[in-house]
Amino acid sequence: MTSPSIQRQRGSFNLYWVAILSALFAAVAMAALWSWRYEKNVFAEGAAKVGASFKASPASGALDSALSAAAGKGDGKLRKCTIKGKTVVSNQECLDSNPTTRTMSLTDTRGVEPPRAPPAAAPEPARSNPMIDKAIEKQLR
């Protein structure tokens, strides 16, 4: 009897590549979850670094001027006001001449924190056994 020959999978996408791609996907997902845990976006920071090198190139000058024109000329202060009966939060539409304009101050937070455990209750005093107390009293007499 001859043993049947083992047929190997042919093609460019075999089980080894599936394992490698799955491991890479899991590593990227873990990096994202860990960065979100500390309220940090690693991917956005990486994109900002790549964007900074892109801004240094002369071809990006036209793009920068178009983006700055679209952003408008705000002074950086965030204001809250009422315009036509609707509350608006903006740095451009809420003018100082509007009597409902209020400047908002922003604060950094640590996010949602878990509730703290209540303080531990004081331990109850140990109860003594009355038979042992009687035996001790007899010894002391």
Stockholm file with secondary structure:
# STOCKHOLM 1.0

chainA/1-141         MTSPSIQRQRGSFNLYWVAILSALFAAVAMAALWSWRYEKNVFAEGAAKVGASFKASPASGALDSALSAAAGKGDGKLRKCTIKGKTVVSNQECLDSNPTTRTMSLTDTRGVEPPRAPPAAAPEPARSNPMIDKAIEKQLR
#=GR chainA/1-141 SS CCCCCCCCCCSSCCHHHHHHHHHHHHHHHHHHHHHHHTTCCHHHHHHHHHHHHHHTSGGGHHHHHHHHHHHCCCCSCCEEEEETTEEEEESSSSCTTSTTCEECCCCCCCCCCCCCCCCCCCCCCCCCCHHHHHHHHHHHC
#=GC SS_cons         CCCCCCCCCCSSCCHHHHHHHHHHHHHHHHHHHHHHHTTCCHHHHHHHHHHHHHHTSGGGHHHHHHHHHHHCCCCSCCEEEEETTEEEEESSSSCTTSTTCEECCCCCCCCCCCCCCCCCCCCCCCCCCHHHHHHHHHHHC
//
